[in-house]
Amino acid sequence: MENKSNITSKDNRKKSSSNENRKGNFRRREGDNRSRYSSEKKRPFRENRQGRGRSFNHRRIEYPDWIKVLKVNPIPKILDSGKPADILALQRNILGMERMSDPFRQLEKRVNHQEKLQKLFRDQIRFNDEKKNISTKQQIKEGLLFHKQLSLTHHLMQLGGRKYYGPVRDVILALMKFQREDGRFPLLYHHHAHACWLLLKLGLEGNRILDRAIFWIVNRQREDGGWLHRSMTPKAKEYQNAESCIWTSAEILQMLSHRNIYISKDVTKRACEFLLSKVLHKNSTSLFPSEDTWDHLSASIKGDAMFLGGTLKVLDSVVRCGYNPTDQRVKKMYNWLLEQQMDNGLFPAIAGKMPQANYDVTVRVLEVIKSIETTRPKQKPTSDIIS
């Protein structure tokens, strides 16, 4: 019996050792295959050393001819170091990447999986719980809540959110819940217009409830072509005789320029003429009264800074509405904007002696240049800068 048990134990040890050898050989073969496939697989982009953006193969990119109007081509730098939302906007609006292609979908995944975006969704859930404990009859608190929701939605737009991603729709619904039956959003006209513009940017163009809000603000245009909320009437002046607010009007025109059915309407034409007549003027109201507001090309989510945009904001809006450099006022703004390009190819958040590069501003400038240069008569693109 003992001899039999010894024999069986030896056989078992032999079988186990042979099985381990086979498994080890399989793992080595499997590892070899994995390393070979990973080295042969061609990816459209890879993580760069900073880990912020991705390095694309620039040799495969066909740059548009109109990029020659710039001293330095900023596209490679944006592709290498830009944020996911900037790269996605560049590929979609400038380079024309196929939206159903695998590289584009990979970019969308990168945008949707950003930690900042996921944190924003968590903040929205907490904010929704906070609103449940506050009575809607308290108008002051309603205004504060609306401003906070506006800031959250603005941040969502900056991070590249679109309505096609489920959690984005929750933020959209949270903003639209502030809309009243007549179409109006709380607070002042520029808050109302900004809410409408954000919803358009997130992909709600054609929504009937949103169109009701746009119609509401359109009907409040004044004779001079601009808009002015009564509470912003300058002191010692009557509302009827006061000039319209430049930056309230700029906010509303920006919104109208993103709604196709309003681009060719008289209300938009009058708004364009009002703003073009006020270029580089000081504002007569308390909303950014300083003249250097025209130099602030970037907007942020802090307080009223979300309503900034300056020359770039106005130029983009009027160009979307059909204006071009044949109009000397537009030409002057366009020339000035081109001159703001920095040595590294990017454009600054604020134009001045100590500019700081901003990727979002650069992508928006490229969109304006594309709109202007692609509508010119067919010829070799040249800069409008006057030497």
C-alpha positions as CSV (number, residue, x, y, z in Angstrom):
1,M,0.0,0.0,0.0
2,E,2.8,2.4,0.9
3,N,4.5,1.7,-2.4
4,K,1.4,2.5,-4.3
5,S,0.9,5.7,-2.5
6,N,4.4,6.8,-3.1
7,I,4.0,6.0,-6.8
8,T,0.8,8.0,-7.1
9,S,2.3,11.0,-5.3
10,K,5.3,11.0,-7.7
11,D,3.0,10.8,-10.7
12,N,0.9,13.7,-9.4
13,R,4.1,15.8,-8.9
14,K,5.2,15.0,-12.4
15,K,1.8,16.0,-13.8
16,S,1.7,19.3,-11.9
17,S,5.2,20.3,-12.9
18,S,4.4,19.5,-16.6
19,N,1.2,21.6,-16.3
20,E,3.2,24.5,-14.9
21,N,5.7,24.3,-17.7
22,R,2.9,24.3,-20.3
23,K,1.3,27.3,-18.6
24,G,4.6,29.1,-18.4
25,N,5.3,28.5,-22.1
26,F,1.8,29.7,-23.0
27,R,2.3,32.9,-20.9
28,R,5.6,33.5,-22.7
29,R,4.0,33.0,-26.1
30,E,1.0,35.1,-25.1
31,G,3.4,37.9,-23.8
32,D,5.4,37.7,-27.0
33,N,2.2,38.1,-29.1
34,R,1.0,41.1,-27.0
35,S,4.3,42.9,-27.3
36,R,4.5,42.3,-31.0
37,Y,0.9,43.5,-31.7
38,S,1.3,46.5,-29.5
39,S,4.5,47.5,-31.4
40,E,2.9,47.0,-34.8
41,K,-0.5,48.6,-33.9
42,K,-0.6,52.2,-35.3
43,R,-2.4,54.6,-33.1
44,P,-3.6,58.0,-34.5
45,F,-2.1,59.8,-31.4
46,R,-0.2,59.1,-28.2
47,E,0.1,60.8,-24.9
48,N,2.8,63.4,-24.8
49,R,5.4,63.9,-22.1
50,Q,3.4,66.4,-20.1
51,G,0.4,64.0,-20.2
52,R,-2.0,66.9,-20.9
53,G,-2.6,66.5,-24.6
54,R,-1.7,64.1,-27.3
55,S,0.9,64.1,-30.0
56,F,-0.6,63.7,-33.4
57,N,1.3,62.8,-36.5
58,H,1.4,66.2,-38.1
59,R,2.7,64.9,-41.4
60,R,-0.7,63.4,-42.1
61,I,-2.6,66.7,-41.5
62,E,-3.4,68.8,-44.4
63,Y,-3.4,72.4,-43.1
64,P,-5.9,74.8,-44.7
65,D,-4.5,77.4,-47.1
66,W,-6.0,80.3,-45.0
67,I,-3.6,79.5,-42.1
68,K,-1.0,81.4,-44.1
69,V,-2.5,84.7,-42.9
70,L,-0.9,84.0,-39.5
71,K,2.8,84.5,-38.7
72,V,2.9,81.1,-37.0
73,N,0.7,78.0,-37.5
74,P,-0.8,77.3,-34.0
75,I,-2.5,74.0,-34.9
76,P,0.5,71.7,-34.1
77,K,0.9,73.2,-30.7
78,I,-2.9,72.9,-29.9
79,L,-2.8,69.2,-31.0
80,D,0.2,68.5,-28.8
81,S,-0.6,70.5,-25.7
82,G,-4.2,71.7,-25.8
83,K,-7.0,70.5,-23.5
84,P,-9.3,67.7,-24.8
85,A,-12.1,70.2,-25.5
86,D,-9.8,72.5,-27.5
87,I,-8.5,69.6,-29.5
88,L,-12.0,68.3,-30.2
89,A,-13.2,71.8,-31.3
90,L,-10.2,72.2,-33.5
91,Q,-10.7,68.8,-35.2
92,R,-14.5,69.4,-35.6
93,N,-14.6,73.1,-36.6
94,I,-11.3,73.7,-38.3
95,L,-9.8,70.5,-39.6
96,G,-13.1,68.8,-40.5
97,M,-12.5,65.4,-38.9
98,E,-15.2,62.9,-39.7
99,R,-17.6,62.8,-36.7
100,M,-18.3,59.1,-37.1
101,S,-14.6,58.2,-37.4
102,D,-12.8,56.2,-34.7
103,P,-10.3,59.0,-33.9
104,F,-13.1,61.5,-33.4
105,R,-15.0,59.1,-31.1
106,Q,-11.8,58.6,-29.1
107,L,-11.5,62.3,-28.7
108,E,-15.1,62.5,-27.5
109,K,-14.4,59.8,-25.0
110,R,-11.4,61.7,-23.7
111,V,-13.6,64.8,-23.3
112,N,-16.4,62.9,-21.6
113,H,-14.1,61.1,-19.2
114,Q,-12.2,64.2,-18.0
115,E,-12.0,64.2,-14.2
116,K,-13.0,67.9,-14.1
117,L,-16.2,67.0,-16.1
118,Q,-17.0,64.1,-13.8
119,K,-16.5,66.4,-10.8
120,L,-18.9,68.9,-12.4
121,F,-21.6,66.2,-12.7
122,R,-21.1,65.4,-9.0
123,D,-21.4,69.1,-8.1
124,Q,-24.6,69.3,-10.1
125,I,-26.1,66.4,-8.1
126,R,-25.2,68.1,-4.8
127,F,-26.6,71.4,-6.1
128,N,-29.9,69.8,-7.1
129,D,-30.2,68.5,-3.5
130,E,-29.4,71.9,-2.2
131,K,-32.2,73.6,-4.3
132,K,-34.8,71.2,-2.9
133,N,-34.5,72.8,0.5
134,I,-35.1,76.3,-0.7
135,S,-38.5,77.8,-1.5
136,T,-38.9,79.1,-5.0
137,K,-40.8,82.0,-3.6
138,Q,-37.6,83.5,-2.4
139,Q,-36.7,85.5,-5.5
140,I,-33.3,86.7,-4.2
141,K,-32.2,83.2,-3.5
142,E,-33.6,82.1,-6.8
143,G,-31.4,84.6,-8.5
144,L,-28.3,83.4,-6.7
145,L,-29.2,79.8,-7.5
146,F,-29.7,80.7,-11.1
147,H,-26.3,82.4,-11.3
148,K,-24.6,79.4,-9.8
149,Q,-26.3,77.1,-12.3
150,L,-25.3,79.4,-15.1
151,S,-21.7,79.2,-13.9
152,L,-21.9,75.4,-13.8
153,T,-23.3,75.2,-17.3
154,H,-20.7,77.6,-18.6
155,H,-18.0,75.4,-17.2
156,L,-19.6,72.4,-18.8
157,M,-19.5,74.2,-22.2
158,Q,-15.8,75.1,-21.7
159,L,-15.0,71.4,-21.0
160,G,-16.6,70.4,-24.3
161,G,-19.9,68.9,-23.0
162,R,-22.6,68.2,-25.6
163,K,-26.2,67.0,-25.1
164,Y,-25.4,63.5,-26.5
165,Y,-23.7,62.5,-23.3
166,G,-26.2,61.5,-20.7
167,P,-25.0,63.4,-17.6
168,V,-24.9,66.6,-19.8
169,R,-28.6,66.4,-20.3
170,D,-29.1,66.5,-16.5
171,V,-27.2,69.9,-16.4
172,I,-29.3,71.2,-19.3
173,L,-32.5,70.3,-17.6
174,A,-31.4,71.9,-14.3
175,L,-30.8,75.2,-16.2
176,M,-34.0,75.0,-18.1
177,K,-36.0,74.5,-14.9
178,F,-35.3,78.2,-14.1
179,Q,-37.2,79.3,-17.2
180,R,-40.6,80.8,-16.6
181,E,-43.8,80.2,-18.6
182,D,-43.3,83.4,-20.7
183,G,-39.8,82.2,-21.6
184,R,-37.8,84.4,-19.4
185,F,-34.8,83.4,-17.2
186,P,-34.1,85.1,-13.9
187,L,-31.9,88.2,-13.3
188,L,-31.0,90.7,-16.1
189,Y,-31.0,90.6,-19.8
190,H,-27.3,89.5,-20.2
191,H,-28.0,86.5,-17.8
192,H,-31.0,85.5,-19.9
193,A,-29.1,85.7,-23.2
194,H,-26.1,83.8,-21.8
195,A,-28.4,81.0,-20.7
196,C,-29.8,80.8,-24.2
197,W,-26.4,80.9,-25.8
198,L,-25.1,78.1,-23.5
199,L,-28.1,75.9,-24.4
200,L,-27.5,76.5,-28.1
201,K,-23.8,75.6,-27.7
202,L,-24.7,72.4,-25.9
203,G,-26.8,71.4,-29.0
204,L,-30.4,72.6,-28.4
205,E,-30.9,74.6,-31.5
206,G,-34.4,74.2,-32.7
207,N,-35.8,73.4,-29.3
208,R,-39.3,75.1,-29.0
209,I,-38.9,76.0,-25.3
210,L,-35.6,77.6,-26.0
211,D,-37.0,79.5,-29.0
212,R,-39.6,81.0,-26.7
213,A,-36.8,82.4,-24.5
214,I,-35.0,83.8,-27.6
215,F,-38.3,85.4,-28.8
216,W,-38.8,87.0,-25.4
217,I,-35.5,88.9,-25.5
218,V,-35.7,89.8,-29.2
219,N,-38.9,91.7,-28.5
220,R,-37.1,93.9,-26.0
221,Q,-34.7,95.4,-28.6
222,R,-34.6,99.2,-28.4
223,E,-34.6,101.8,-31.2
224,D,-30.9,102.2,-31.3
225,G,-30.5,98.4,-32.0
226,G,-29.2,97.5,-28.6
227,W,-30.7,96.3,-25.2
228,L,-30.8,97.9,-21.8
229,H,-32.3,96.5,-18.6
230,R,-34.2,99.2,-16.7
231,S,-32.2,98.5,-13.5
232,M,-29.0,99.3,-15.4
233,T,-30.1,102.8,-16.5
234,P,-27.3,105.3,-15.6
235,K,-27.9,107.7,-12.9
236,A,-29.4,111.1,-13.8
237,K,-30.8,109.7,-17.0
238,E,-34.2,108.5,-18.0
239,Y,-34.5,105.0,-19.5
240,Q,-36.0,106.3,-22.8
241,N,-33.0,108.7,-23.3
242,A,-30.2,106.4,-22.1
243,E,-27.9,104.6,-24.5
244,S,-28.2,100.8,-24.7
245,C,-25.7,98.7,-22.9
246,I,-22.8,97.6,-25.1
247,W,-22.0,94.3,-23.4
248,T,-25.6,93.3,-22.8
249,S,-26.2,93.8,-26.5
250,A,-23.0,91.9,-27.3
251,E,-24.3,89.0,-25.2
252,I,-27.6,89.0,-27.0
253,L,-26.0,89.3,-30.5
254,Q,-23.7,86.4,-29.7
255,M,-26.7,84.3,-28.9
256,L,-28.7,85.3,-32.0
257,S,-25.7,84.6,-34.2
258,H,-25.8,80.9,-33.1
259,R,-29.5,80.6,-34.0
260,N,-29.7,80.2,-37.8
261,I,-33.2,81.6,-38.3
262,Y,-32.2,84.9,-36.8
263,I,-28.9,85.5,-38.7
264,S,-30.5,87.3,-41.6
265,K,-33.3,89.0,-39.7
266,D,-33.6,92.8,-39.2
267,V,-33.2,92.5,-35.4
268,T,-29.8,91.0,-35.9
269,K,-28.7,93.5,-38.5
270,R,-29.6,96.4,-36.2
271,A,-27.8,94.8,-33.3
272,C,-24.6,94.4,-35.5
273,E,-24.8,98.1,-36.6
274,F,-25.2,99.2,-33.0
275,L,-22.1,97.3,-31.8
276,L,-20.0,98.2,-34.7
277,S,-20.7,101.9,-34.0
278,K,-19.5,101.4,-30.4
279,V,-16.2,99.6,-31.0
280,L,-13.6,100.7,-28.4
281,H,-16.1,102.9,-26.7
282,K,-16.6,102.9,-22.9
283,N,-19.9,101.3,-21.8
284,S,-22.4,103.7,-20.3
285,T,-23.7,101.1,-17.7
286,S,-22.1,99.3,-14.7
287,L,-21.5,96.2,-16.8
288,F,-17.8,96.5,-17.7
289,P,-17.6,100.3,-18.0
290,S,-13.9,100.3,-18.7
291,E,-12.6,100.7,-22.3
292,D,-10.0,97.9,-21.8
293,T,-12.9,95.4,-21.7
294,W,-12.4,95.2,-25.5
295,D,-9.0,93.6,-24.8
296,H,-10.4,90.8,-22.7
297,L,-10.7,88.0,-25.3
298,S,-11.3,85.1,-22.8
299,A,-14.2,84.4,-20.5
300,S,-14.2,82.4,-17.2
301,I,-16.7,81.0,-14.8
302,K,-16.0,83.4,-12.0
303,G,-18.8,86.0,-11.4
304,D,-19.5,88.3,-14.3
305,A,-16.3,87.2,-16.1
306,M,-18.4,84.7,-18.0
307,F,-19.8,87.6,-20.0
308,L,-16.3,88.8,-21.2
309,G,-15.0,88.2,-24.7
310,G,-14.3,91.7,-25.9
311,T,-13.3,92.3,-29.5
312,L,-13.2,88.6,-30.4
313,K,-16.8,88.1,-29.1
314,V,-18.1,91.0,-31.2
315,L,-16.1,90.2,-34.3
316,D,-17.2,86.5,-34.2
317,S,-20.8,87.5,-33.9
318,V,-20.9,90.0,-36.7
319,V,-18.9,87.7,-39.0
320,R,-21.4,84.9,-38.3
321,C,-24.1,87.4,-39.4
322,G,-22.5,87.9,-42.8
323,Y,-20.2,90.9,-42.2
324,N,-16.6,90.7,-43.6
325,P,-13.5,92.9,-44.0
326,T,-15.0,94.8,-46.9
327,D,-16.7,96.7,-44.1
328,Q,-13.9,99.0,-42.8
329,R,-15.1,98.6,-39.2
330,V,-14.8,94.8,-39.4
331,K,-11.4,95.1,-41.2
332,K,-10.0,97.2,-38.5
333,M,-11.1,94.7,-35.8
334,Y,-9.7,91.8,-37.8
335,N,-6.4,93.4,-38.4
336,W,-6.0,94.2,-34.7
337,L,-6.9,90.6,-33.8
338,L,-4.3,89.1,-36.1
339,E,-1.7,91.4,-34.6
340,Q,-2.3,89.9,-31.2
341,Q,-0.7,86.5,-32.1
342,M,2.1,85.6,-29.8
343,D,5.6,84.2,-30.8
344,N,4.5,80.6,-29.9
345,G,1.5,80.9,-32.3
346,L,-1.2,81.1,-29.7
347,F,-3.4,84.1,-28.9
348,P,-3.7,85.7,-25.4
349,A,-6.5,85.7,-22.9
350,I,-6.0,89.5,-22.5
351,A,-4.3,91.6,-25.2
352,G,-1.6,93.7,-23.7
353,K,2.1,94.1,-22.8
354,M,2.3,90.9,-20.8
355,P,0.0,88.4,-22.6
356,Q,-0.7,84.9,-21.4
357,A,-1.4,82.3,-24.0
358,N,-4.9,80.8,-24.1
359,Y,-5.8,77.7,-26.1
360,D,-9.6,78.3,-26.1
361,V,-9.1,81.8,-27.4
362,T,-6.8,80.5,-30.1
363,V,-9.3,78.0,-31.4
364,R,-12.0,80.6,-31.5
365,V,-9.7,83.0,-33.4
366,L,-9.1,80.2,-35.9
367,E,-12.8,79.8,-36.4
368,V,-13.2,83.5,-37.1
369,I,-10.2,83.5,-39.6
370,K,-11.7,80.4,-41.3
371,S,-15.1,82.2,-41.7
372,I,-13.5,85.3,-43.1
373,E,-10.9,83.8,-45.4
374,T,-13.1,81.0,-46.9
375,T,-15.7,83.6,-48.0
376,R,-13.2,85.8,-49.8
377,P,-12.9,85.6,-53.6
378,K,-10.6,82.7,-54.6
379,Q,-7.1,83.9,-54.4
380,K,-3.9,83.4,-52.4
381,P,-4.8,84.2,-48.8
382,T,-2.9,87.3,-47.6
383,S,-3.1,89.1,-44.2
384,D,-5.0,92.3,-44.0
385,I,-2.4,93.7,-41.6
386,I,-1.2,97.1,-42.8
387,S,2.5,97.5,-42.5
